[in-house]
């Protein structure tokens, strides 16, 4: 049976470090990290994520501000708020929760965030730094950054020469994940909906990352024996066995099958999910340090 990678535990370690760094900033009289989280509309999943981000920020000792805007907010109004946050010296990190309503162009909004406050790592400046290997000064997107920490926990820091397959090519997870693995000297393949014979490709992976948003798509026989399996998916599916109308969370990996083959695997929930929030806190405290000089 595979080792279960406990994301909650690793995330708690990261949050403890962030708290210590926050206390150190205060002790040096250099102020308090500030995180602004912006949500537009009432998407229930987004509301849960955003509440969790704001709560963890407070727990870390941050100045935590949440802006909840109505679903019909115009792009101009959102850009105005971002301008205000860009100029606010008490704010070191700005996160606009995605997805945004149809009348707002997410790309325009993301590029309006000052790159030095872009703790999501979505601005072209940060994407470019990651792509060119300038990892020391880039803000790296939180989910892939957290996934890398989990991979290093089980495989050590030297991933040189390992074969990695990333299933999914999103800008938020798949592409930055592939870039991080490449920077760590893995041989990386990005697979997607047009990939031919995906199961056979997946079976070549020492490190298999599933980030497609399709419940339990990656089956046990897609997994190379001993592989490290990172499941980024969070999918809510019907669970009639729990009662009428009940649901449960599953990942993009068929866990019960994959755990019999993998060397190590992240559970859902309790794997990658907690890491995303922890890395957001880490990015924000780093931003505050950089601003403090
Ligand atoms: N929606 C889903 N994941 C993310 C994320 O990492 N950042 C933001 N801003 N929105 C998201």
Boltz pocket constraint, residues with backbone or C-beta under 6 A from the ligand:
constraints:
  - pocket:
      binder: B
      contacts: [[A, 95], [A, 96], [A, 97], [A, 98], [A, 99], [A, 120], [A, 142], [A, 143], [A, 172], [A, 276]]
      max_distance: 6.0
